[in-house]
Amino acid sequence: MREDNQMLVLTHLSQLLDLVTGIGGFLVPLILWLTQKDKVAGMDHHGKMILNFQISMFIYSIIAVPLIFLLGLGLIALLVIAIIMLVLPIVNAIKVSNGEMPHYPFTIQILK
């Protein structure tokens, strides 16, 4: 296995493709994780962390949609989710580039 912090940083930043394509922020990290988890040191851990985060945010978004009809709370929840999905990948990519361990709060541990 090789050390490749740039690949790990790109994997975290690839989540931002959701802003452009809608689903690329899930598919690209999934593909990178599946193809590189045995080649890049730390990719297995980072990939699972990213995919758990993406799945968790999707679940929270689905829960928020019916809440729109409950005093508009769903709109506030969707706005918070959108901000989290924009900020955390950038923050964690910076952490990885500095050699720190990234953290995604509010994440359901589906892949272990």
Legacy VTK file of the C-alpha trace (Angstrom):
# vtk DataFile Version 3.0
C-alpha trace
ASCII
DATASET POLYDATA
POINTS 112 float
0.000 0.000 0.000
1.136 3.489 -0.745
0.631 6.739 1.123
-1.392 9.127 -1.036
-2.834 12.090 0.842
-3.780 13.783 -2.440
-6.057 10.860 -3.339
-7.672 11.029 0.098
-8.175 14.795 -0.247
-9.720 14.334 -3.699
-12.009 11.641 -2.335
-13.316 14.031 0.326
-13.697 16.885 -2.172
-15.442 14.653 -4.714
-18.514 14.825 -2.489
-19.009 18.365 -3.759
-20.038 16.895 -7.120
-23.513 16.674 -5.577
-23.759 20.406 -6.202
-23.251 19.875 -9.940
-24.625 16.428 -10.760
-26.914 15.542 -7.877
-25.541 12.029 -7.353
-21.874 12.321 -8.314
-20.987 13.154 -4.718
-21.963 9.607 -3.792
-20.877 7.698 -6.892
-17.371 9.121 -7.295
-16.298 8.474 -3.670
-17.864 5.003 -3.947
-15.882 4.223 -7.096
-12.654 5.657 -5.643
-13.141 3.650 -2.451
-13.897 0.399 -4.280
-10.941 0.725 -6.650
-8.339 2.178 -4.258
-9.114 0.703 -0.819
-6.450 -1.989 -1.212
-3.909 0.308 -2.878
-3.939 3.536 -0.829
-3.237 3.535 2.904
-6.263 4.834 4.806
-8.616 4.751 1.817
-10.759 2.001 3.322
-11.371 4.029 6.483
-11.871 7.355 4.688
-14.113 5.813 2.031
-16.394 4.209 4.611
-16.497 7.470 6.553
-17.501 9.435 3.432
-20.108 6.906 2.304
-21.639 6.745 5.792
-21.833 10.548 5.773
-23.470 10.637 2.329
-26.012 7.945 3.238
-26.779 9.681 6.547
-27.390 13.034 4.864
-29.681 11.313 2.332
-31.688 9.715 5.153
-31.930 13.047 6.999
-33.115 14.726 3.785
-35.846 12.135 3.302
-36.979 12.682 6.891
-36.961 16.465 6.390
-39.277 16.445 3.357
-42.485 15.539 5.252
-41.512 18.056 7.934
-42.005 20.837 5.367
-45.721 20.550 6.046
-45.129 20.892 9.792
-44.599 24.640 10.167
-41.897 24.615 7.494
-39.407 22.875 9.766
-38.353 20.682 6.859
-37.135 23.695 4.891
-34.922 24.734 7.775
-33.650 21.149 8.120
-32.912 20.920 4.378
-31.029 24.221 4.522
-28.922 22.992 7.461
-28.243 19.688 5.652
-27.171 21.570 2.508
-24.765 23.749 4.502
-23.324 20.699 6.286
-22.869 18.886 2.959
-21.024 21.896 1.548
-18.798 22.754 4.511
-17.758 19.401 6.023
-16.137 17.890 2.901
-14.000 21.024 2.502
-13.040 21.139 6.196
-12.191 17.439 6.219
-10.188 17.655 2.988
-8.096 20.391 4.621
-7.655 18.222 7.722
-6.483 15.277 5.595
-4.036 17.470 3.670
-2.585 18.582 7.032
-2.232 14.991 8.198
-5.132 15.178 10.674
-7.971 12.685 11.014
-11.259 13.961 9.540
-14.573 13.769 11.397
-18.135 13.831 10.079
-20.593 14.523 12.929
-24.230 13.323 12.751
-23.133 10.265 10.754
-24.906 6.925 11.102
-22.340 4.098 11.066
-23.772 1.843 8.345
-20.511 0.630 6.811
-18.079 -0.514 9.479
LINES 1 113
112 0 1 2 3 4 5 6 7 8 9 10 11 12 13 14 15 16 17 18 19 20 21 22 23 24 25 26 27 28 29 30 31 32 33 34 35 36 37 38 39 40 41 42 43 44 45 46 47 48 49 50 51 52 53 54 55 56 57 58 59 60 61 62 63 64 65 66 67 68 69 70 71 72 73 74 75 76 77 78 79 80 81 82 83 84 85 86 87 88 89 90 91 92 93 94 95 96 97 98 99 100 101 102 103 104 105 106 107 108 109 110 111
